[in-house]
Amino acid sequence: MHQLNKPGDVTTPADQPGLLAPDTSGMNFYRADPALTDLLRIHLPDALFRHIEPHLDRLGGLAGGHLDECARLADRHVPVLHQRDRFGRDAQWIEYHPAYRELERAAFGEFGIHAMSVRKGILGWPQTFPVVAKHAFTFLFNQAEFGMGCPINVTDGCAKLLSRFGDEALKAKYLDGLTETDMSRLTQGGQFMTEKEGGSDVGKLTTTAMQEGDRWRLTGEKWFCSNADAEVVMLLARPQGAIGGTRGVGLFLMPRRLDDGSPNHYRIVRLKDKLGTRSMASGEIKLEGAIAYAVGKLDRGFVQMAEMVNSSRLSNGVKSTALMRRAHHDAMTVAQNRVVFGQRIIDLPLARRQLMKIMLPTEQALSMYAFSADTMGKANAGDEEAANLLRILTPVYKFRACRDNIPVASHALEVRGGLGYIEEWVTARLVRDAQIGTLWEGTSNINALDVVQRAVGKAGGHKTVSAALKDKYERSDALPGQYKGLLGATLDRVERFVEAVATDPKQEKRCRLAAGALYHATTAALMAWEGATLGAQGGDARRLLLSRLVIEHRLAPQDPLSLNETSWEQEAMDLLLQDKPVPLAKATALVGYPP
Ligand SMILES: Cc1cc2nc3c(=O)[nH]c(=O)nc-3n(C[C@H](O)[C@H](O)[C@H](O)COP(=O)(O)OP(=O)(O)OC[C@H]3O[C@@H](n4cnc5c(N)ncnc54)[C@H](O)[C@@H]3O)c2cc1C
């Protein structure tokens, strides 16, 4: 293991008790998150849950300590592109800080997060991991290190694309390396689509592919290439003579090294100087006759790549959820420890409201992760209904959770006060990192349009999602009938609204509102079901309270200048901020409908 700087005095020094609030250093992010455990228990088979829990516990501890310190260092000591080796030979290479290498060792080597859903036997489990289980690791790791979330995810995505669409020879050559946990044999992946002409408008890409026997030569330029020195890259290029637009692009695998070990014919021109994800190298790449291999059907390139994009969108949702949870932990730590005007911050009414603005979107996103990942698992196993549901859930989740991440991070910074703005504390990095979620794998607008125009307009996904949710909570005996009625009426109202937006071209400007409404209605229904399920088992029913808060604050008509606050809401907030389990009877009474 590399010798790293020690964390130093990030917890309140013993000689200054109570002077400044500590941060989350030393917190175990798994143990500090009973909601995560609750949702994993609901969604995973018991044997698998018991198998992975010690590993989650270990990762949770590392993420709150050693890996967090590595992430802080890797963010400060950014990658550097070199053009030559020390003998003066033209051999490009990227220098990473040892802290980044240590993060890689943990993510790829020890936990194998990139390989969990493709290779059997990771962490001693005889099968591949279901998506819910894999992303529990994503969620914990990204609370410490966000930049590397991208290489982990694209390596996973490349392996999936290759195993799904690649021919046997290509698989034999590249699949094993992409799913290796032995660091000396691991070959990380990359996914290069964006060109200067367009990121959203991919059909405008100008990179060309010329056939040369059983391989292709690529010429052009890729404008945003994360994990720039990846050994195996999936990219889109237009075969010579193919039609314009997305239907004319093919999917190719481009290795960094050729069979004789020499570098492939492309150059990293420079690395981007980025606002966030600074630990990870994103570059601009010139393809100068680079050798590549066609993957799958040549005229289905974009459709095939869309599979990777879909899986990446889910992963982006989970990573944003992780950043929000980290912001939530940090804000609660400050609020419980910092004393101002003779009171702890958490006891001050205005601050309590602000803490709720951090907590509620975080918990919504957590429910969305569990549901979407569960659905993806079923869809991967061939369930057609789940595949339909997934088509709408992924852009809905990606759109809203990534967007919510920005105010959540910003609120957490503010809760820490002036120190929140200082780079020695994590909040400044959380604010910077939060911004990328709305850009990669489609901007917020592109995802909102995808939800409304494609998933709702063409496939009726709003009805699929409503039916799936009703099917879940209607079966719950623990959920009061009247609350089921409120949920049903809310879902119906949202369904009508998104349909009206989808069917009238003049309403395109409301696509974000419609996608957001779907997100809120979905999470309200999920949290009610989760709270009732957990409460009925004698566990924590607090998610039922969160469900009603979503309905009241995100979907119900409100007068912003009204001074009335119902007593249920005051008590609900008190219970939620107290951080103690809420019994089912209390939760059902509070949402206004006794069992
Ligand atoms: C740090 C970083 C890493 C990245 N890594 C990669 C990578 O590894 N691989 C890769 O392929 N790409 C990568 N990207 C690129 C990213 O996916 C694109 O930047 C993104 O898709 C947006 O494309 P664009 O930059 O061309 O913006 P544009 O497409 O030009 O969009 C500009 C604005 O127009 C809006 N817009 C576009 N179309 C519409 C519409 N129909 N209606 C309303 N508004 C619209 C967008 O929402 C946006 O606000 C990365 C970007 C960043 C910042």
The ligand as a Gaussian input file, in Angstrom:
#p B3LYP/6-31G(d) Opt

LIG

0 1
 C      -16.249000      16.174000     -17.405000
 C      -16.915000      15.632000     -18.609000
 C      -16.644000      14.354000     -19.021000
 C      -17.241000      13.836000     -20.160000
 N      -16.906000      12.579000     -20.568000
 C      -17.425000      12.086000     -21.715000
 C      -17.032000      10.801000     -22.185000
 O      -16.243000      10.091000     -21.586000
 N      -17.560000      10.371000     -23.348000
 C      -18.460000      11.115000     -24.058000
 O      -18.905000      10.655000     -25.090000
 N      -18.827000      12.335000     -23.646000
 C      -18.347000      12.845000     -22.477000
 N      -18.722000      14.081000     -22.037000
 C      -19.567000      14.913000     -22.899000
 C      -20.994000      15.093000     -22.431000
 O      -21.699000      13.895000     -22.523000
 C      -21.581000      16.219000     -23.284000
 O      -20.911000      17.417000     -22.929000
 C      -23.058000      16.363000     -23.120000
 O      -23.714000      15.261000     -23.690000
 C      -23.581000      17.650000     -23.759000
 O      -23.165000      17.776000     -25.087000
 P      -22.504000      19.146000     -25.611000
 O      -21.403000      19.495000     -24.677000
 O      -22.170000      18.987000     -27.024000
 O      -23.624000      20.219000     -25.406000
 P      -24.798000      20.545000     -26.440000
 O      -25.346000      19.266000     -26.970000
 O      -24.317000      21.551000     -27.407000
 O      -25.862000      21.205000     -25.476000
 C      -25.825000      22.568000     -25.097000
 C      -27.158000      22.933000     -24.430000
 O      -28.227000      22.729000     -25.347000
 C      -29.250000      22.010000     -24.724000
 N      -29.988000      21.217000     -25.715000
 C      -29.506000      20.362000     -26.640000
 N      -30.504000      19.815000     -27.336000
 C      -31.651000      20.315000     -26.826000
 C      -33.047000      20.153000     -27.113000
 N      -33.451000      19.325000     -28.085000
 N      -33.943000      20.855000     -26.400000
 C      -33.559000      21.692000     -25.409000
 N      -32.269000      21.895000     -25.093000
 C      -31.334000      21.218000     -25.792000
 C      -28.552000      21.130000     -23.725000
 O      -29.458000      20.712000     -22.684000
 C      -27.476000      22.070000     -23.215000
 O      -28.002000      22.850000     -22.187000
 C      -18.156000      14.623000     -20.895000
 C      -18.448000      15.925000     -20.469000
 C      -17.849000      16.423000     -19.349000
 C      -18.157000      17.837000     -18.933000

